[in-house]
Amino acid sequence: MPIIVNVDVMMAKRKMSLNELSEKVDLTLANLSILKTGKAKAIRFSTLDAICKALNCQPGDLLEYQEE
């Protein structure tokens, strides 16, 4: 898929663990892990909003487009 999810990059920049982010955005570790590893097929805007708030970033910091 040409959409790359950079949640792990932003988490590292913010020095935030998966557990901490999970608590802040009220998502299970399993769902965050799927998103973090790039295996997710979709993301809700409300989830994207919560992650952006928790990581103090923009959606463009989390999502990247690369041609195949």
C-alpha positions in Angstrom: 0.0 0.0 0.0 1.4 3.4 -0.9 0.3 5.0 2.4 3.0 4.8 5.0 2.0 5.3 8.7 4.7 6.9 10.8 3.1 6.6 14.2 6.2 4.9 15.5 8.4 7.7 14.3 6.3 10.4 16.1 6.2 8.2 19.2 10.0 8.1 19.2 10.3 11.8 18.7 7.9 12.4 21.6 9.5 9.6 23.7 6.1 8.0 24.2 5.5 4.3 24.7 2.8 2.3 23.0 1.2 1.8 26.4 1.2 5.5 27.1 -0.3 6.4 23.7 -2.9 3.7 24.1 -4.1 5.2 27.4 -4.2 8.7 26.0 -6.2 7.9 22.9 -8.3 5.1 24.5 -7.4 2.4 21.9 -6.3 -1.1 22.6 -2.7 -2.0 22.3 -3.6 -4.5 19.6 -5.3 -1.8 17.4 -2.4 0.6 17.9 0.1 -2.1 17.1 -1.8 -2.8 13.8 -1.7 0.9 13.0 1.9 1.3 14.0 3.1 -1.7 11.9 1.3 -0.4 8.8 -1.1 -3.3 8.6 -4.2 -1.2 9.1 -6.6 -0.8 6.1 -8.3 2.3 7.4 -8.3 4.8 10.2 -11.2 6.9 11.6 -10.8 10.6 11.6 -11.7 10.6 15.3 -8.8 8.2 15.9 -6.4 10.3 13.8 -7.6 13.4 15.8 -6.9 11.7 19.1 -3.4 10.5 18.0 -2.5 14.0 16.7 -3.6 15.5 20.0 -1.7 13.0 22.1 1.5 13.4 20.0 1.1 17.1 19.4 1.5 16.7 15.6 -0.3 17.1 12.3 -1.9 14.3 10.3 0.8 14.8 7.7 3.4 13.9 10.3 1.7 10.5 10.7 0.7 9.7 7.1 3.0 9.7 4.1 2.3 8.8 0.4 4.8 6.9 -1.6 4.2 5.7 -5.1 4.7 1.9 -5.6 
